[in-house]
Amino acid sequence: MGMTVGNVLGGRAVDRALVPSLYTALAALAVVLVLFALTAPMKVTAALGLFAAGVAGFSLGPIM
């Protein structure tokens, strides 16, 4: 689910502004991965973190 949402959001963002979308997606991915490392021991937050990592990571595909 996160991968699909990330692709859609990344495509929409790149249509508006290429370079700001790239910087925003990279920053979002960094933040999500740090938060995931902190919240991974708890099941619910780990599942939400995996979804967020999918969104942030796969939004970079259409931007690139």
QUIUR-V495550 format. One record per residue. N is the residue number from 0. RES is the residue in three letters. OMEGA is omega in whole degrees, -180 to 180 (none if undefined). BURIAL is + if it has 24 or more other ideal C-beta (glycine too) atoms within 12 Angstrom, else -. D_FIRST is the distance of its C-alpha to the first C-alpha in whole Angstrom. Layout:
N/RES/OMEGA/BURIAL/D_FIRST ; N/RES/OMEGA/BURIAL/D_FIRST
//
This chain:
0/MET/-179/-/0 ; 1/GLY/179/+/4 ; 2/MET/180/-/5 ; 3/THR/179/-/5 ; 4/VAL/179/-/6 ; 5/GLY/178/+/9 ; 6/ASN/180/+/10 ; 7/VAL/-179/-/11 ; 8/LEU/178/+/12 ; 9/GLY/178/+/14 ; 10/GLY/179/-/16 ; 11/ARG/-179/-/17 ; 12/ALA/-178/+/18 ; 13/VAL/176/+/20 ; 14/ASP/-180/-/22 ; 15/ARG/-177/-/23 ; 16/ALA/-174/-/24 ; 17/LEU/-173/-/24 ; 18/VAL/177/-/25 ; 19/PRO/177/-/24 ; 20/SER/179/+/21 ; 21/LEU/180/-/21 ; 22/TYR/180/-/23 ; 23/THR/-179/-/21 ; 24/ALA/178/+/17 ; 25/LEU/178/-/20 ; 26/ALA/179/-/21 ; 27/ALA/179/+/17 ; 28/LEU/179/+/16 ; 29/ALA/-180/-/20 ; 30/VAL/-179/-/20 ; 31/VAL/-179/+/16 ; 32/LEU/176/-/17 ; 33/VAL/179/-/21 ; 34/LEU/179/-/19 ; 35/PHE/178/+/17 ; 36/ALA/-180/-/20 ; 37/LEU/-174/-/22 ; 38/THR/-176/-/20 ; 39/ALA/-179/-/19 ; 40/PRO/180/-/22 ; 41/MET/-172/-/20 ; 42/LYS/-176/-/18 ; 43/VAL/-180/-/16 ; 44/THR/176/-/16 ; 45/ALA/178/-/15 ; 46/ALA/177/-/12 ; 47/LEU/178/-/11 ; 48/GLY/177/+/12 ; 49/LEU/176/-/10 ; 50/PHE/-180/-/7 ; 51/ALA/178/+/10 ; 52/ALA/176/+/11 ; 53/GLY/179/+/8 ; 54/VAL/-176/+/8 ; 55/ALA/-177/+/12 ; 56/GLY/-176/+/12 ; 57/PHE/171/+/11 ; 58/SER/179/+/12 ; 59/LEU/-179/+/15 ; 60/GLY/179/+/15 ; 61/PRO/-179/-/16 ; 62/ILE/-180/+/19 ; 63/MET/none/-/20
//
